[in-house]
Amino acid sequence: MTDVSGNNWCALKPGPTATDGTPTTTILRYASTMTSAITANLGVTRCGNTTFVWGSRTYVMGILNLTHDSFSGDGVGTAVDAAVAQAVQMVAEGADILDLGGESSRPDSAPVDAAEELQRVLPALRAVRAAVSVPISIDTWKPAVAEAALDAGANLINDQWGLLREPALARLAAQRGVPIVLMHNLPGGATGRPNTEGYPDGLLPGIIARLRAGCQVALDAGVPWEQIIVDPGIGFAKGLEQNLETLRHLDELKVIGRPILLGTSRKGFIGRVLGLPVDQRVEGTAATIAIGIAKGAGMVRVHDVKAMARVARMADALVR
């Protein structure tokens, strides 16, 4: 099996012995070593004035919702002063990068066109850019929004469709020399309901296949390999058990050979497990962040920056 980075990997299935008599434990140890090698060779990603050195520590992405209908209940809408205050606070609490978005992905949210999204995003983005020095990510799948945001000071494109809806984003990222996050998703992905038809070969193989396809789109458009980040899309095109399974087996995404961004913060599957509303999911989020880092996440996307930055630092001390 050859991945998009050109690495040749052999799929090993555990058994009593290999065909040459090698004990299974040796095979598994070899597979574990190879997975660690993939993680160790992720290199660096340059984003604005920052260089992310993957494997050195976990980076924290603070979420800044420029909507009134965010599922998390923390959207600031078009209040520019509130957006700036929240951005400054997140950076002070430990955010390495800020992710700005002007369209809610909650299941019952109304779609917005590019013009309306730009009206929400650009004033706040310009003001936040003037107030903080950390990189800024634009969370959008629309090329027109992404291009205008880059003009206004954004440094990274965060595409919740992983380039499989709007491949033009790949050409834009290549032209502007900015990193791009490819998130796994499927049509109807934000419903929060189980998706059985979208994973004919299994959940993790399906996620990996679509992320690899997105990586290939990026490479074909001229995006450098080191400027690609992948996201398993927790909460998108997955039901409760599928979200849990994705997190349990997050380390399987290491085979792609790119850094993993994990976004579990305050999401519905945490609420369903704990029986808690969105404003009481800090501890549940912390558990997912710690496990995610142990499973290989290199960046975490969170609402509660202060608490999750501390979780990340403690997890790093244990696993890095």
N, C-alpha and C positions, 0 to 999 in steps of 0.2 A: 504494500500500500504506500503510495507516494503522496505527500501532502503538498499544499500550494507553496510551501517554502522550499520544496525540492528535497525534503528529507524522505528517506526510504525506511518505512517502519514495517515490522513484521507483526501480524496479529497473532498473539499467543493465547491459546485456550488452556486453562489449567487442567491437568490430568495426573494420573499416577506418576508417569514419566514422560519425557519427550521421546521422539522417535530414536534418538541416539542413546537413550537410557539416562539422560540428565534428570535428576530429581525435580519435581515440580517446584519445590522451595527455591531452587536455583533459578528456574525460569522466572518466578515471581520477583525474586530479588533483582534479576537483570531488568525486568520490565520497570520496576520501581526506579532503578538507577537511570534508565533511559528517560523516564518521565521527569526526574529531577534535572537531568541534563537539558531537557527542553526548556524548563523554567529558568534555569541558570543562564541560558543563551538568548534571553529576550532582548537584551541590549538596552538602548535608550530611545526615548521618544521626545523630540523637541517641540515645545508648545509655547508660543510666545517667548517670554523671557525666562522660561523654566525648562529644565531638562528632567524628565522622569527617568530615573535609573531603576529599571524593573528588578525586583528581587532585593533591593536595599531596604525598603520599607513599604508600608501600605500608604497610598495617597488617598486623601479625603476630598471628595467632590461635594460641595454644598449645593443644595437644591433651592433655586429661587423661582417660584412660580408667579408669573405675571398674568394670572387668571383670577377670576372670581369663583370658579367652580372646581378647583383642585380637589381631588379625593382626600388629600391630607388636611384640608381645611386651613392651610396657611398661605393661600394665594393673596398677593398684595394688589392684584388688578393693575390699574394704570396709575397708581399712586407712586410717583417717582421717588419722592422723599422716603417713603416707607421701603421701597426697593433698595435704595442706597443704604439706609440704616441697617437693613437686614444683611446686606452684602458685607458691610464693614464689620458687623458683629460676627458673621461667620468666619471671616478671615482672622479676626482676633482670637476666635475660638479654635482655630487650627485648620481651616479649609485651605487646601492647596490649589483648588480650582473651583470656579462657580459655574453652575449649569443653569442657564436662563431659558425658560420656555413660555410661549404665549398661547399654547393650545392644550387644553386638558385632554388626557387620554382615558378618563374614567368612563365606564360603560355607558352611562346615560348622558354624556356630555354632547352638546351640539357641535358639529364640525365648523371650523371657521376658514374663510378663504385667506389667501396670502396677504391681501390688502389689510384685512382686519388684524391678522397676526402681526404684521409689521407695525401697525398703530399701537399695539400693546407692547411690542418688544423694543423698538428703536429708542424711544425717549429714555426708558429705564437703562437700556444697555449703554447708551452714550454717557449717562450720568454715573453709572457704576464703573464704567471704564475709567472715568476721570478720578474716581474715589479710591480704587484699589489697584494694586500692581500684579495680583495673581492672574493667571490665564482665565479666560472666560470661554465657556462652551455654549453653543447655540443648539438647543434641543428642538429640532424641526426635521421634517422630511421633505419640505418644499424648497427647491433650488433657489427661487426668488428670495425667500426669507433668509436662507443661509447666506446668499451672496451679499444682501444688504447688511446683514449682521456682521459679516467679516469686514465690510467697508467701515462699519461703525466701531470696530475694535475687538470683535470676537476672535478667538484663536483656535477653535476646534469645532468640528461638526459632529453632533450626536444624533445619529439617524436611527429611529426606532423601527425602521423597516430593513435595516441592514443592506441597503443599496438594491434590494430586490423589488422595490416599488418605483424608486426614482434613481436610476443609475447615473443621471446627470450630476448628482451630488459627488460622485467619484471624480468626474472630470473637473469639477469646481475645486475639490480638495487638492487635486494634483496641480492645477493651475496656480492656486494660492499657496501651496506648500504647507498646508495645515493638516494635522492629524484628523482621523475620522473614527468614530465609534460605530461599530456595526452590531445592532441588537437583533436577537432572534425574535421573529414574530410570524404570524400567519393571519390571513384574512379573518376579521372578526376577533382579533387577538385580545382585545381589552375586555372581553365579556366576563372573564374569570371563571368560565365553565370549562369542564374537561374537554379536551379535543382528542378524539380517537382517530379520526380520519387523517389528520395531518402527520401522523407518525407511524406509517405502515411498517417501518423497519425497527421501531422502538423509539422511545422518547429521546434518550441521549444521542443515539445515532442520527435521529432526525434533526436535532438542534445543531449538531456538529456539521451535518451535510449542508444545511442552509447557511451557516456561518462561513463555511469554506467557499460556498458559491459566492457569497458577498465579498469575501477576500479576493476571489479571482476577478470579480468585476472591478474592484479597486486597483488591483495590479494591472489589469488590462488598460485601465485609464491612465496609468502612470503614477499612481500613489505608491511611494516607497513602502516596502514591507514593514519597516520599523515605525511607520506612521499609522499603522492599523491597530485598533484595540477592539476586542470582542466582548459581547455582553449576552448572557444566556436568556435574557428577557423574562426574569421572574415576574409572574403576574400577567403575562401576555400569552395568549393561546395555550393556557395551562390551567387545569383545575387544582384543587387543594393538594391531592396526592402527587400530581405531576410537579407542582412547585417544590414540594418536599423532596421528591426524588431527584429533581434537578440540583437542588442544593446538596443533597447527600453525595451525589456523584459529580460535583462541580469539577473535581480534579481531572475528569475525563476530557474536559475541554483543553487541557494542556497540550494534547496531541496536535492542536491547530498550530501551536507555536507562536501565539500572540498573547499579550497581556489580557487578563480578564478583569472587566469592570462588573461589579456586582451591585444591583439595585434592589434591595429588599425592604427598604425603609418604610415602616408604617403600613405595609401592604396588607391586602385583605386576607391572605392566607394566614398571617400572624393573628389577625383578629379572630379568624375561625378557630384556630387551635386554642387560643386563650379565652375566647368568648369576650373580647374587649373591643371598645370603640377605638376609632383611629387616634384619639388623643391620649390613649393609655397603652401604647404599643412600644414604648421605649425599651423596656426590658426584653421583649420578644425580638425587637430589631437587633439589640445588642447580641443576643444569642446567635442570630443568623450571621451577623458580621464576624463574630469570632470564629464560627465554624467555617464561614466562607474564606477567611484569611488562611485558616489551617488547610483548606482545600485548594489554595492557590490564587485567590483573588489578589490582584495587585493594586486595585483602586476600588473604593466603595462610595456609592452615591447615596447621600443621607440628608435628612431634614434636621436632625438634632446633632449638630456638628460637635459641640463641646463634649457631649457624652460619648459619641461614636469615635471621635479622635482619641479619646482615652482608651476605649476598647481596642482600637487598632494598635495603639502603642503597646498595650499589654500583650495582645496576641502576637505582635511582631517579636516581642522579647522571648516568647515561648517557641516560636516556630521558625524564625529567620536566623 
